Each structure stands twice: as C-alpha cells, then as structure tokens.
Amino acid sequence: MLDLAFSTEDLAHTRFAFSPAWEIVASVRVLNAPGQHALHLPWIKRATAALDEAGLDIGLLRELVPPRHLPGFLAGTPSTPLPELADELADLRDVPARLVRRELDAMSGPRSPALNRFHREPEAGLERLATLMERYWQLVLAPDWPRIRALLEADVLYRSRLLAQGGAAELFNDLTPLVRWRGGTLTVAHRHLHAAVPLDGRGLVLVPSAFVWPRVFSKTDARWQPVLRYPPRGIATLWETGTATAPGALAAVVGRGRAMLLAELAAPASTAELARRTGLSAGAVSQHLGVLQAAGLVNRHRAGRHVLYVRSSLAEALVAGTGEVDC
C-alpha cells in the first residue's frame, strides 16, 4: 500500500501525460507473461508473429522488465503532455552512468551476462537499448499507436471533465478501484510496497497506459517527478472490431448508425475509432456525427492534433431512457 500525501501545491502541479516509451516497457511485460493479460491476446499474437518474422531479439528488454522492480531510467516521467518517442529515447541516451548502475544494482536476482555488460558499459548499453526500443516500436506498436493514442486521449478528456465538475476527489476516485482519495491522501493498492510518501510540492503526473492493465504502477523516487500509471477507461474495447450494437428504441428515432454512435460515445472517441468499433466507414461516421452535433446530441473537442466526440447531456438522457435492447 502506497500513501501519497498531497498539499495544495501538489494539486496545482498534478497533470496528465502520455508516454510511448512506457508503452514499450509495459507491452514487454505483457509479452513476458501473456497468460496474465488475456485482454491483449489479439495484440500478443500479432506482436509475437512480427518479432519472429523480423528476427528481432528483445532479450535485453525482457531482462530489464522483471515482474516487480523496473529500472527507473527505462521510461522517465514525461516532461510534456504528448512526448514523441524520439524525444524520450534521446532522454534515455542521456541518463547518467551512475544512475544506470544504481538502478541495475537494485534489481533482484543474479544479473545475466547481458546485464553485466550493461553495468560495465552504461553509455554503450543505453545506445543499444534505445536502438532496440525504436525497432521494437516500429514492428509491434507503431501500427496500433493511432488506436491506442485515441483511447488515451479520450481518457484524459473524460477525466479532465471530472476534475472540472467534482475536483480532485472525483478525479482520483474514478481512476481505478486500486486508487482511493481520502482527506488529502491518495492511497494506491500495491501488493509488494508499503510506504507513505509526501509529494513535497512536486505534484503527480497521471499517465493512462494501455498495457498496464489490470494493475497500476507508480514511481516516487526523488530523481523524477512522481508518476502514477493506470489503465484508461474503455480498455476492454481496445482490440474489438465492428462489435457495436444500437439500443432498439433509440435506433427507431435516430436511425441505427447514429444510435450505434451515441451508444459508443459514453467516453470520448475519434472518427477513426468509432469507425473501427461500429464497422461503419469513416465517411459515414463523419456524416452522422455532423448531424448529431447539429442536433445538440454530440459535442466536439480538440485534443492535440485530433478531434474527439462525446455525448452531450441531452444525449445522455436520451440514451438512458431507451433501455438496452439491441437491434
């Protein structure tokens, strides 16, 4: 159990961010223990096949991602809300040698020959690691990044609305059952950690992560701004394709396509993501969204370079009143 003590200054410095480098690390954890991550089975099959076909040896990455303690330098706390992988890998290459050795020494169990070499030659090891992570990304994560990023952006938009509506308590208590906010303290349910940590004005970076499910990860080391990585809302739908249905009564009023879209927009989503979920063409989704927006049933928000749509309060009432009958 980890207790994070917040001050007013800590709340002022709490922010959201994504981290492509962390998704690499977390996805390797999934590949290391596929039986514990059935939700990601479609991706696991594709990733395994892609790695085998390319003949890419990710042994070094696998060894650096054990079940428990992860070296902190693998994925530093994001310094910007939307960091590019190239920038994060540049930061990785600049990690001081003494810090690399300290983190490797903190790992449990005997070190392999590859990790011993890393320990002896940290600068060269960081270069090998960054190159490996970049190749891994291109093979198994870049093809799915638009889908993953849309999920993460939708989560941040949803939680930003919660923060505006109900403050820190509503935001934190909605993150995951593993996290609870009480009286200025955020309690994170870790199985192998028991500590109370004051944030001391550093704040907290909240990082939604597709591959962290079903757990949460935290980093409170004084060398980095504290970070909490949690599974985003809607993670169960990440790998689904064309599975959306429409409430029958609502479809009778607005049409099946628009009813499907309204049913899917409980959380913000992009046009491309809605097309993937519903099986409709991107053009049809865009046309339906335009009609729904003009009718006051959908709101449009920009998140970085992307546009996300979400049900309006009027649509919430409409969907809630139609029941759950599929058509």
Secondary structure by P-SEA (a helix, b strand, c coil): cbbbbbcaaaaaaccccccaaaaaaaaaaaaacccccccaaaaaaaaaaaaaaacccaaaaaaaccccccccccccccccccccaaaaaaaaaaccaaaaaaaaaaccccccaaaaaaaacaaaaaaaaaaaaaaaaacccccaaaaaaaaaaaaaaaaaaaaacccaaaaaaaccccccccccbbbbbccccccccccccbbbbbbbbcccccbbbbbbcccccbbbbbbccccccccccccccccaaaaaaccaaaaaaaaaccccccaaaaaaaccccaaaaaaaaaaaaaaccbbbbbcccbbbbbbcaaaaaaaaacccccc
